[in-house]
């Protein structure tokens, strides 16, 4: 767990710096310089690109992590993976041409502007594929800091620069949209340069190691990973796409702002999951189920701890947060969306690494079944709830799909491996969260939004963390606090 904590802390720090930059971009620059329709278009292009990229890479990112311990000495493994991702992209482009009329028909009424930028979306998809494959290589090396930096800071800083250039009329809106290619291109090149600098990019065009059925093994695993990852991305991104189709780009812009506020709580999970996937792969390779069980429980309680504190903090300060957003009257309609998005992310964090355990085990095919069914469920829920409840319906659909998804994986892991992540510590965490929510409702609202945030957040954090430490909810958390006390000579 030492590697996990060290890398996760670094990546979490980078991620939260990125969150601050993202806050400036999305909640200030987007809302100040762009209309709700333009914000919605920006989000839709990126959501569509990431969804398409998942299918375009044909499961190679997960395959790379899965088989890296076996082929790490083969210099042709990375080039073969990047080449495979490129071929997958061309297949994706062919499919887009075949279904062009259906795509145009879906967006033409409510979001016709997106049709003008569909080719851009495909080009962006190619860059996302390459970055994801390079990120998988970095994760396999147990080094997640660099890709986290380029993804969470690099992309956001360069996007912010182009937003400012647009805001001061140095570029027009069309150039701003196409700057997405430059932004993601810089991230890909930056990651390659980082590998070269650390002498980690030893490549070869010798693909002989793929003979004797090895390529078939990798592609077979990749196929199931593709369906699993594709279904997961549908669950995560379909709301933006369907809101644009049903409600238009303007409502998608409102939803985007609310989504960004709520999604903050999952940042620690991203860092922990990245490094945990590699460790789980090694543990299964050694058939060390004790290590798998230990990691499962640790990730679940620590993610629940962090996620609960962040969700409570955001919900308690949400009125204040919206008051700082330029043109907030255009976006306040997304208030309740934040809660349901946050609950969905918290449910995902509370179940720990259940999905990664399945993917890295011999039962990885099960992911195909559950993800396919739940992706369909997400589409059905959005189809039913968006026309009735609008953007709040999309948020509710996202929450329900994520909860059912994790419950299904939880039951499967328990049945097949006899392990589950919950304990008395989980109940303690729920009790602490309820207590802090009650405390928040009793706190008076101050006239100054800034002062109210400071007082409310400080009070909530001290009580939450104090109870967590005193009740010994997490050994890792108490260990970190004890180290701080020791350094401060308080113990």
Beta strands, then each sheet from edge to edge (+ up, - down):
end
